[in-house]
Amino acid sequence: MTEAAAVDRRRVRAIRDRLREVYGRPAHPPHGHPIAELVLTVLSQSTNDRNRDVAYFGLRDRFEDWEGVRDAPVDLVEEAIRPGGISKVKSARIKAILRKITETEPDVGSSGGGGGAVLSLDWLASLTVPQAQDYLCSLPGVGRKTAACVLLFAFGMRDVPVDTHVSRVGTRLGLFRANAPFEELHDTMLELTPRGQELEFHMNLLRHGRRTCHARRPACEECALSRMCPRVGVS
């Protein structure tokens, strides 16, 4: 480990500890439903949590299982998720993802493939994190953030989602290179996050971005991290 990397890790631990004092330690054990997490993350794009949840539960109420969503006409899926916004794009993407899973899951040969085949991503738990990341990112419209949500929240695997809040807070704290692409942000976040604390660090950075480190007018005078923040990019 280089001296710079050691310093970065010490700063991360100090930031983690301060955020823990403010927000506590989130307790969200892995829920074990990777397809649900994948669909929920697609629905979360360009909307708020409330509309995302209304769209998700509308989808679950309309269809008995994920096979039903996959095999349904796209207009029915779109109607079910309309409260979540940009439903035309999201409905097509969800169906494309579910079809791709059907075509590529390891047991597809024995289940017959195509319509009627049982959907599962449970087998991802047997892969390494890079292998699971690569598979998820091969699905239509799935990037590193969505893949990280599935691996962390469904399986408790070592991955850390970097959304706009985490990216903004991390950049202002000097943890990320300014204007770095999201692939680099995820690699850096994963490298810096203490092992076993992926969920806590992600959730508390996200909470801090929502409550204090706002995009346009960050409340720096009220910030619990003010003494350790170089305020990169804050005028």
Legacy VTK file of the C-alpha trace (Angstrom):
# vtk DataFile Version 3.0
C-alpha trace
ASCII
DATASET POLYDATA
POINTS 235 float
0.000 0.000 0.000
1.334 3.427 -0.914
1.572 6.198 1.671
-1.112 8.153 -0.191
-3.461 5.153 -0.143
-2.881 4.694 3.598
-3.706 8.366 4.211
-6.875 8.048 2.118
-7.989 5.027 4.142
-7.360 6.850 7.412
-9.451 9.768 6.150
-12.213 7.396 5.100
-12.273 5.819 8.557
-12.457 9.289 10.140
-15.302 10.267 7.786
-17.086 6.979 8.473
-16.818 7.518 12.234
-18.150 11.069 12.062
-21.064 10.059 9.835
-21.790 7.194 12.213
-22.127 9.682 15.065
-24.716 11.624 13.059
-26.660 8.888 11.258
-25.870 5.727 13.192
-25.214 2.324 11.675
-27.882 1.276 9.171
-29.124 -2.262 9.715
-30.295 -3.765 6.437
-29.393 -7.455 6.179
-29.300 -8.867 2.627
-32.854 -9.595 1.523
-32.006 -12.348 -0.975
-34.200 -11.134 -3.860
-31.824 -10.068 -6.654
-34.390 -9.722 -9.457
-36.602 -7.581 -7.236
-33.620 -5.364 -6.401
-32.676 -5.130 -10.062
-36.176 -4.062 -11.114
-36.482 -1.662 -8.178
-33.217 0.024 -9.159
-34.373 0.442 -12.762
-37.596 2.005 -11.475
-35.627 4.403 -9.234
-34.006 6.159 -12.183
-35.039 9.812 -12.610
-37.665 9.747 -9.868
-38.003 9.934 -6.088
-38.289 7.042 -3.647
-42.044 7.418 -3.213
-42.839 7.242 -6.940
-40.372 4.376 -7.346
-42.142 2.382 -4.642
-45.618 3.111 -6.027
-44.450 1.883 -9.443
-42.837 -1.223 -7.959
-45.874 -2.257 -5.938
-48.101 -1.519 -8.905
-46.021 -3.971 -10.914
-46.148 -6.643 -8.199
-49.907 -6.211 -7.771
-50.526 -6.525 -11.507
-48.360 -9.606 -12.128
-48.073 -12.788 -10.092
-44.342 -13.283 -10.688
-41.381 -12.027 -12.732
-42.116 -14.556 -15.465
-45.482 -12.841 -15.871
-43.786 -9.469 -16.285
-41.363 -10.910 -18.830
-44.108 -12.515 -20.907
-46.697 -9.709 -20.679
-47.309 -7.154 -23.444
-45.106 -4.143 -22.831
-48.071 -1.768 -22.682
-49.435 -3.604 -19.625
-46.073 -3.316 -17.882
-45.906 0.363 -18.811
-49.359 0.985 -17.372
-48.432 -0.729 -14.097
-45.301 1.370 -13.532
-46.562 4.685 -14.908
-46.416 6.522 -11.520
-42.623 6.083 -11.561
-42.102 8.273 -14.626
-40.569 7.585 -18.079
-42.586 4.368 -17.985
-42.243 3.711 -21.714
-38.459 3.452 -21.438
-38.437 1.587 -18.124
-41.059 -0.981 -19.148
-39.126 -1.898 -22.293
-35.880 -2.082 -20.320
-37.333 -4.298 -17.596
-38.732 -6.726 -20.141
-35.434 -6.778 -22.056
-33.523 -7.498 -18.846
-35.837 -10.342 -17.846
-35.627 -11.895 -21.311
-31.834 -11.688 -21.231
-31.713 -13.349 -17.822
-33.877 -16.163 -19.178
-31.525 -16.643 -22.122
-28.288 -16.539 -20.142
-28.822 -18.059 -16.684
-26.776 -21.268 -16.241
-29.774 -23.636 -16.017
-31.550 -22.193 -19.059
-30.750 -25.287 -21.090
-32.555 -27.578 -18.677
-35.520 -25.241 -18.226
-36.160 -24.889 -21.906
-35.299 -21.212 -22.407
-37.582 -18.539 -23.803
-41.098 -17.900 -22.518
-42.128 -20.110 -19.597
-38.613 -20.625 -18.195
-38.245 -19.856 -14.491
-36.315 -16.667 -13.739
-33.559 -16.631 -11.153
-30.412 -14.718 -10.278
-29.751 -16.641 -7.066
-26.757 -18.296 -8.713
-24.879 -14.980 -8.701
-24.081 -15.605 -5.032
-21.691 -18.382 -6.084
-19.600 -16.037 -8.259
-16.796 -13.676 -7.358
-17.737 -9.999 -7.205
-16.013 -9.167 -10.536
-17.746 -12.110 -12.234
-21.136 -11.065 -10.881
-20.489 -7.438 -11.867
-19.579 -8.475 -15.399
-22.720 -10.565 -15.791
-25.068 -7.886 -14.468
-23.445 -5.189 -16.598
-24.024 -7.367 -19.672
-27.782 -7.005 -19.165
-29.568 -4.294 -21.206
-29.165 -0.858 -19.655
-27.474 -2.130 -16.465
-24.389 -0.255 -15.258
-22.103 -0.429 -12.255
-24.473 1.373 -9.872
-27.378 -0.972 -10.578
-25.090 -3.995 -10.382
-23.705 -2.787 -7.050
-27.220 -2.339 -5.644
-28.084 -5.932 -6.533
-24.884 -7.402 -5.118
-24.862 -5.362 -1.907
-28.555 -5.229 -0.984
-29.614 -8.679 -2.186
-26.512 -10.715 -1.331
-24.351 -8.612 0.993
-21.430 -8.983 -1.427
-18.572 -6.499 -1.408
-19.718 -3.747 -3.745
-20.672 -0.103 -3.150
-23.211 1.814 -5.268
-22.173 5.337 -6.247
-25.232 7.441 -7.052
-25.357 11.201 -7.588
-25.421 11.915 -3.837
-22.463 9.662 -3.009
-20.552 10.999 -6.008
-21.166 14.624 -5.019
-20.236 14.170 -1.346
-17.202 12.019 -2.157
-15.925 14.513 -4.724
-16.283 17.477 -2.368
-14.455 15.491 0.325
-11.605 14.863 -2.107
-12.127 11.093 -2.189
-12.788 11.072 -5.941
-11.049 12.720 -8.838
-13.109 15.657 -10.077
-15.211 14.780 -13.147
-14.169 11.135 -12.970
-16.376 8.702 -14.919
-18.731 6.507 -12.906
-16.665 3.372 -13.590
-13.693 5.029 -11.899
-15.855 6.317 -9.042
-17.049 2.799 -8.292
-13.534 1.358 -8.421
-12.218 4.076 -6.095
-15.134 3.740 -3.684
-14.676 -0.003 -3.476
-10.943 0.368 -2.858
-11.387 2.933 -0.075
-14.369 1.447 1.770
-13.436 -0.624 4.842
-14.287 -4.271 4.279
-17.592 -5.242 5.832
-18.796 -1.620 5.997
-19.945 -1.183 2.406
-23.607 -0.740 3.331
-22.929 1.694 6.166
-20.583 3.918 4.175
-22.875 4.024 1.150
-26.044 4.731 3.142
-24.495 7.412 5.350
-22.864 9.260 2.451
-26.214 9.150 0.655
-28.058 10.468 3.715
-25.501 13.243 4.109
-25.929 14.247 0.478
-29.696 14.427 0.853
-29.787 16.246 4.189
-26.744 18.528 4.193
-24.420 18.385 1.171
-27.018 19.543 -1.347
-26.169 19.928 -5.016
-26.812 23.672 -5.363
-26.567 25.099 -1.871
-24.658 22.793 0.468
-25.154 23.634 4.145
-21.437 23.773 4.886
-21.928 25.820 8.062
-24.046 22.983 9.495
-21.961 20.112 8.134
-20.600 17.518 10.552
-17.691 16.934 8.149
-16.717 20.603 7.738
-13.348 20.272 9.487
-12.201 17.425 7.256
-13.729 18.620 3.971
-11.650 20.557 1.408
-14.918 21.558 -0.341
-13.686 20.588 -3.788
-15.789 22.384 -6.396
-17.791 24.401 -3.841
-17.635 28.119 -4.564
LINES 1 236
235 0 1 2 3 4 5 6 7 8 9 10 11 12 13 14 15 16 17 18 19 20 21 22 23 24 25 26 27 28 29 30 31 32 33 34 35 36 37 38 39 40 41 42 43 44 45 46 47 48 49 50 51 52 53 54 55 56 57 58 59 60 61 62 63 64 65 66 67 68 69 70 71 72 73 74 75 76 77 78 79 80 81 82 83 84 85 86 87 88 89 90 91 92 93 94 95 96 97 98 99 100 101 102 103 104 105 106 107 108 109 110 111 112 113 114 115 116 117 118 119 120 121 122 123 124 125 126 127 128 129 130 131 132 133 134 135 136 137 138 139 140 141 142 143 144 145 146 147 148 149 150 151 152 153 154 155 156 157 158 159 160 161 162 163 164 165 166 167 168 169 170 171 172 173 174 175 176 177 178 179 180 181 182 183 184 185 186 187 188 189 190 191 192 193 194 195 196 197 198 199 200 201 202 203 204 205 206 207 208 209 210 211 212 213 214 215 216 217 218 219 220 221 222 223 224 225 226 227 228 229 230 231 232 233 234
